[in-house]
Amino acid sequence: MEAIFNFLAEHFDLPILDWIAENLHCDFLDAVMPVITALANAGIFWIALTVLLLALPKHRRTGVAMSFALIMGLIVCNLILKPAFARIRPYDYQLEHYGKVIPLLIDAMHDYSFPSGHTM
C-alpha cells in the first residue's frame, strides 16, 4: 500500500501542490481561506450546527441523525481508516523525500491525510 501512496504523491499530489504554490495567489483569498478553514477544524462547524438542531424541537430528528453521522465518521474515518492506511500528508512527504518545504497558509497538520476529514 505504501508504494501506491508514494506513487500517487510523486505523480499526482506533489505536481498539483507545486503548481498551486507557484501560480495561485490572491491576497484577499490568502487572508480569508485560513479563517474558513479554521471553522472546519475538528468539525467545529458541524458540531455547533448539530447542537443547534438538537436544541430546536422542530429539527431534533435531524440533529440526532447528524450526531449519529458525526460519531460514525469519527470512528470509521479517524479511528479505523486513517491508522489503517497511514498515508502521510503530501507536504510532509515532499519535505521527507525531497527536502522541499511547501509554503502553507495554515499550520501544518501531522496526522495522516487519508481519508480526508473533509471527505468525512
C-alpha positions as CSV (number, residue, x, y, z in Angstrom):
1,M,0.0,0.0,0.0
2,E,2.9,2.4,0.8
3,A,4.2,2.0,-2.7
4,I,0.9,3.0,-4.2
5,F,0.7,6.1,-1.9
6,N,4.3,7.1,-2.8
7,F,3.4,6.8,-6.5
8,L,0.3,8.9,-6.0
9,A,2.3,11.5,-4.0
10,E,5.0,11.8,-6.6
11,H,2.9,11.7,-9.7
12,F,-0.4,13.3,-8.6
13,D,-0.3,15.2,-5.3
14,L,3.1,16.9,-5.5
15,P,2.8,18.3,-9.0
16,I,-0.5,19.8,-8.1
17,L,0.8,21.3,-4.8
18,D,3.8,22.7,-6.5
19,W,1.7,24.3,-9.3
20,I,-0.7,25.8,-6.8
21,A,2.2,27.1,-4.7
22,E,3.9,28.7,-7.7
23,N,0.8,30.0,-9.6
24,L,-2.2,30.6,-7.4
25,H,-2.0,33.5,-5.0
26,C,-4.6,36.1,-4.2
27,D,-4.0,38.4,-1.2
28,F,-7.7,38.5,-0.4
29,L,-8.2,34.8,-0.5
30,D,-4.9,34.1,1.2
31,A,-6.4,36.1,4.1
32,V,-9.9,34.7,4.0
33,M,-9.4,31.0,3.4
34,P,-7.4,30.3,6.6
35,V,-10.4,31.7,8.5
36,I,-12.8,29.5,6.6
37,T,-10.5,26.5,7.1
38,A,-10.4,27.2,10.9
39,L,-14.2,26.8,11.0
40,A,-13.8,23.2,9.9
41,N,-11.0,22.3,12.4
42,A,-12.2,19.3,14.5
43,G,-15.6,19.6,12.9
44,I,-16.4,22.6,15.0
45,F,-18.9,24.0,12.5
46,W,-20.8,20.7,12.1
47,I,-20.8,20.0,15.9
48,A,-22.2,23.5,16.5
49,L,-24.8,23.0,13.9
50,T,-25.8,19.6,15.3
51,V,-26.1,21.1,18.8
52,L,-28.3,23.9,17.5
53,L,-30.5,21.4,15.7
54,L,-30.7,19.2,18.8
55,A,-31.9,22.3,20.8
56,L,-34.7,23.1,18.3
57,P,-37.6,20.7,18.9
58,K,-38.7,21.0,15.2
59,H,-35.3,19.9,14.0
60,R,-34.3,17.5,16.7
61,R,-34.6,14.4,14.5
62,T,-32.1,16.0,12.1
63,G,-29.8,16.8,15.0
64,V,-30.0,13.2,16.2
65,A,-29.2,12.0,12.6
66,M,-26.3,14.4,12.4
67,S,-25.0,13.3,15.8
68,F,-25.0,9.7,14.6
69,A,-23.3,10.6,11.4
70,L,-20.6,12.6,13.2
71,I,-19.9,9.9,15.7
72,M,-19.7,7.2,12.9
73,G,-17.5,9.4,10.8
74,L,-15.1,9.9,13.8
75,I,-15.0,6.2,14.5
76,V,-14.7,4.9,10.9
77,C,-12.6,7.7,9.4
78,N,-10.3,8.9,12.3
79,L,-10.0,5.8,14.5
80,I,-10.1,3.0,11.9
81,L,-9.3,4.1,8.3
82,K,-6.6,6.8,8.9
83,P,-4.4,4.5,11.1
84,A,-5.1,1.5,8.7
85,F,-3.9,3.4,5.6
86,A,-1.3,5.6,7.4
87,R,-0.8,7.9,4.5
88,I,1.4,10.9,5.3
89,R,0.4,14.3,4.1
90,P,1.8,15.3,0.8
91,Y,3.7,18.3,2.2
92,D,5.3,16.0,4.8
93,Y,6.2,13.6,2.0
94,Q,7.8,16.3,-0.1
95,L,9.8,17.5,2.9
96,E,10.9,14.0,3.9
97,H,11.9,12.8,0.4
98,Y,13.0,16.0,-1.3
99,G,13.8,18.4,1.5
100,K,11.4,20.9,0.0
101,V,9.1,22.9,2.1
102,I,5.7,23.7,0.7
103,P,4.5,27.1,1.9
104,L,1.2,26.8,3.7
105,L,-1.3,29.5,4.8
106,I,-2.2,27.5,7.9
107,D,-0.2,25.5,10.5
108,A,0.8,22.1,9.1
109,M,-1.1,19.1,10.4
110,H,0.9,16.0,11.0
111,D,-1.7,13.3,11.4
112,Y,-2.5,11.0,8.5
113,S,-4.1,12.5,5.4
114,F,-6.3,9.7,4.1
115,P,-9.2,9.7,4.2
116,S,-9.6,13.4,4.5
117,G,-11.7,14.9,7.2
118,H,-13.4,17.0,4.5
119,T,-14.4,13.8,2.8
120,M,-15.9,12.5,6.0
